[in-house]
Amino acid sequence: MSIVALRDAVVLLGRFPALSGVDLEVDAAEVVLLQGPNGAGKSTLLRFCAGLLRPHSGSAVVLGHDLRESRPAVRRSVGLLGHDTALYDDLTVTENLQFLARASRIEIEAVGSALNRLGVSARLHDVVVGQLSAGQRRRVALAGVALRRPELWLLDEPHAGLDQGGRDLVDGLVADAAADGATVLVASHELDRTLELATRRVTVVGGTITTDVVDAASVTDPPVQSKQES
């Protein structure tokens, strides 16, 4: 069974077709790089696969769930890192992950391991998230994804705001997830890094997929813009 199966999928934001006629099939343990210019639809595609958007037409099945009927089930089963880290500013780092652990029925003891995996210093564990730097918040949010160990990881510019050490940790996290059988879709402008991890490279332009290349690391293209997608 495919982890993601989209057929001629269309997603409207208002009346605007943010995704138009998207065909994409992704199997278990694949690492798929989504690349393309700013505003191309990469973030929308990730949010769609996370069950946050409903298909207007076409078919869309994620983890065996039809996105027309079972989006809550998809949301419970995927790990999404968006531009917004979705953390509670008034809770501490530990409290944020403990809340996520309880909501996901995960042992509280796993929180410390997840934070350590992303190199979140122990001195930050009792600091409220609102006082963290952008890079520190990013690490905590990634620790939240790692804590849940989802079948499908959806990562939107995961290296953004991170120093060299943090970027290396992200690369290791993605590689380990795929080695454990998880599927990873990652939108990134960090092509030098991501191409080393990716098994496929998908180019998104104007809300549709224009190229889908297997063995992404064997193909080189001119770099795309370095700014985050709006």
Secondary structure, 3 states (H helix, E strand, C coil): CCCEEEEEEEEEECCEEEEEEEEEEECCCCEEEEECCCCCCHHHHHHHHCCCCCCCEEEEEECCEECCCCHHHHHHHEEEECCCCCCCCCCEHHHHHHHHHHHCCCCCCHHHHHHHHCCCCHHHCCCEHHHCCHHHHHHHHHHHHHHHCCCEEEEECCCCCCCHHHHHHHHHHHHHHHHCCCEEEEECCCHHHHHHHCCEEEEEECCEEEEEEECHHHCCCCCCCCCCCC
